[in-house]
């Protein structure tokens, strides 16, 4: 069965008109890519290898199947749990406000679980090939293993994922009477207004009431639009909303959900710029020619790098309507996974007063997939980063980054990120 939507309330969104400029326009099986048949190298492959050799074992639980064991072996914190009740994924018939789908994640892999479902779904950022989807059958087995399932691409390869196999977090009107209600939604990331986020999701945490679309199932309502812009009271936990049997956490943490939103699109941007660079290298090595109608591979790569860096540096981030506070356990688990500079600062420090991160540079810069980008892609990305962080690019919207923010990001990267070009050390702004 397809592991459709291993990350989030995700699905195909057929609301995009035409082909956007900022998408990969070649086949996923272009000779430079070979997504379907090329070698893969990712956390699920690593886990399958350990299971096959006997170095790791999965334990089956009657309540949640292999969920807890998989999370332990993949080092995914249960504190990352977020829950979605819009009827998405191939297990949509089991999902409801009383049996939401739970997602758990770390930087490069996410696991989705539906109580009573026949499989665990996995989406993993391959170190070269972008997002790859797997499922694990939820039945006792002497030799359990994740199986790749490219059927998920029916929903996870769209213009909304930038033309590459990717991830989406949707905000929807979860109309339970309509199994296609997700099509009324839109992809949500850190650029979206808070008012429009989280439709179809439970959102727990501490905050003054503010408008968002979470925590309400729009059924039997004369005018669903009347729910938009309505301040939602805080929901400290999921307790009392539905039976929590099998769920390892009582939270659908607001901070975790905001991190997931950011991470999903960042993953797609990394894949897209890497694939564009590989197409250029393939052509330059004489193995292919520029396709008819191609706008020019170098300009496409440059534009892809601009898109990635603008997002990496949170240039277009929507401000928080109100300060929010997620569970201390998630914040601690998330922060503990990243390096700190000599002053104790980290790109994984959450802000949650004005914006998502305290220092506006994505922690995804440390991922193996980022480090594995071809040299032309890394060169374009770092040059663009320096143009912004050094202050050379200072007009709107880049003037939103303060001089203190730029300096802090440079200093943190110099202490924690290997492979930075020498010009990052030649004069801080």
ABEGO torsion letter per residue (X at the ends): XBBBGABEBBBBBBABBEBBABBBABBAABAAAGAAABBBBBAAAAAAAAAAAGABBBBBBAAAEAAAAAAAAAGBBAAABBBBABBBEAAAAABBAABBBBBBBBAABBBBBBBGBABBBBBBBBAAAEBBBBBBBBBBBABBBBBBBAAAAAAABBAAAGGBBBBBBBBBBBBAABAAAAAABBBBBAABBAAABGBGBBBBEBBBBBBBABGBBBBGBABAAAABGBBBBBBABABGABBABGBABABBBAAAAAAAAAAAAAAAAAAAAAAAAAAAAAAAAGABBBBBGBAEAAAAAAAAAAAAAAAAAGAABBBBABBBBBBAAAAAAAAAABBBBAAGBBAABBAGAABABABBBBAAAABAAAAABBAAAAAAAAAAAAAAAAGABABOAAAABBAAAAAAAAAAAAAABBGBBAAAABEBX
